[in-house]
Amino acid sequence: MRPTYAEINLGAIRSNVREVRSEVGSLTRILVAVKANAYGHGLEQVAQAVLRAGANVLGVAFLEEGIELRRLGIGAPILILGSELPERADEIVRWGLTATVCTHELAVALSTAARGQHRRVQVHLKVDTGMGRIGLKTGEILSFLEAISELDHLVLEGVYTHFPVADAYNERYTLGQIRRFGEVVRKIRAHGICIPITHAANSAAIIRYPDAHMDMVRPGLMIYGLKPFRGAGLQIQLKPALTLKSHVCFLKTVRAKTAIGYGRTFIAKKQSRIATIPVGYGDGYRRSLSNRGQVLIRGKRARIVGNICMDQMMVDVTQIKGVRVGDEVILIGEQGTERISAEEIARLCSTINYEVVCALAQRVPRVYVDR
Ligand SMILES: *Cc1c(COP(=O)(O)O)cnc(C)c1O
């Protein structure tokens, strides 16, 4: 196998699901977001692990991700979180997926497809209470429900909304959304319309807004052991599941003034020991970490020198004793007493931990361990 791979600890993932369970109690359902190849961790293994640990529903971004889960033999409910185009309704019904509905056209297409297949299709209505992405406006809900009430192959299983700033220190905006969503739900129920499952909370809201737990929560990030905001680790025990590993493939001593890599952006000031690591931006390891990022070798930090290439990069190991070809290199994760978190890398690249793990390329093998 390639000496560069991502090691995924399924024990950590199950432990994170159990943490969420203890946070929300036994009556609230847990939908785990496994979109984007389970945030880069691998769809099949993660889906099976979270279901075994007590998750009730899987959340995917679009139809194909749902089909992939069904083809793996997964029978659990699967909610498509995006707004699908009406022409895909037939496939949604065929694969027994639950659709997010916020347009009349999709509702009609789903009902027609379900009638044609002699089945019923479960749907969740999406309400936009302040995310500004997809969803019906709060004032449109009742007339929308009125308009789709004739579609008797449609089963309204849930109503939900989403928070854009549940991770932010200021709570005002999110509290306003929780209140407006609560009013919508009350209004629907006051009309005698049954909605079994209301839901709103992503990872950040699960920790910070117990009032938003409702009938179901929708954690993604925290299931992978990543922090939805600074200090989240103080409130809940999250275990990072992913370690990005490689091995030293070449070593050399260079004289002062030697240039390293494309663009000659690093020139050794003195005689240095330089290790080459077979990882690059082609693996999803961001080039903006050039001359900024660090890796762990023999429990110590080594600085990336020169521009990161597509498949390789160089690090300065002058200060680390005894480095050899074949030594383990940790790009994300821990080694000895040192740790490089996805959050640290995200800060250096001016992005978020979500993007760091999602960016991991398909050519990086995922290796599963359980500890
Ligand atoms: C991805 C997603 C989630 C999970 O969000 P995290 O911040 O990763 O917990 C929840 N709800 C919706 C609608 C999503 O798209």
The ligand as an SDF file (V2000), in Angstrom:
LIG
                    3D

 15 15  0  0  0  0  0  0  0  0999 V2000
  -24.1510   19.2520    6.9700 C   0  0  0  0  0  0  0  0  0  0  0  0
  -25.3940   19.5710    7.6670 C   0  0  0  0  0  0  0  0  0  0  0  0
  -25.5070   19.3660    9.0520 C   0  0  0  0  0  0  0  0  0  0  0  0
  -24.3380   18.9690    9.9170 C   0  0  0  0  0  0  0  0  0  0  0  0
  -23.6500   20.1440   10.3080 O   0  0  0  0  0  0  0  0  0  0  0  0
  -22.3760   20.1070   11.2740 P   0  0  0  0  0  0  0  0  0  0  0  0
  -22.0510   21.5370   11.4660 O   0  0  0  0  0  0  0  0  0  0  0  0
  -21.3110   19.3720   10.5390 O   0  0  0  0  0  0  0  0  0  0  0  0
  -22.7800   19.4160   12.5170 O   0  0  0  0  0  0  0  0  0  0  0  0
  -26.7480   19.5890    9.6250 C   0  0  0  0  0  0  0  0  0  0  0  0
  -27.8010   20.0190    8.8880 N   0  0  0  0  0  0  0  0  0  0  0  0
  -27.7210   20.2470    7.5690 C   0  0  0  0  0  0  0  0  0  0  0  0
  -28.9110   20.7290    6.8260 C   0  0  0  0  0  0  0  0  0  0  0  0
  -26.5170   20.0430    6.9200 C   0  0  0  0  0  0  0  0  0  0  0  0
  -26.4330   20.2880    5.6100 O   0  0  0  0  0  0  0  0  0  0  0  0
  1  2  1  0
  2  3  1  0
  2 14  2  0
  3  4  1  0
  3 10  2  0
  4  5  1  0
  5  6  1  0
  6  7  2  0
  6  8  1  0
  6  9  1  0
 10 11  1  0
 11 12  2  0
 12 13  1  0
 12 14  1  0
 14 15  1  0
M  END
$$$$
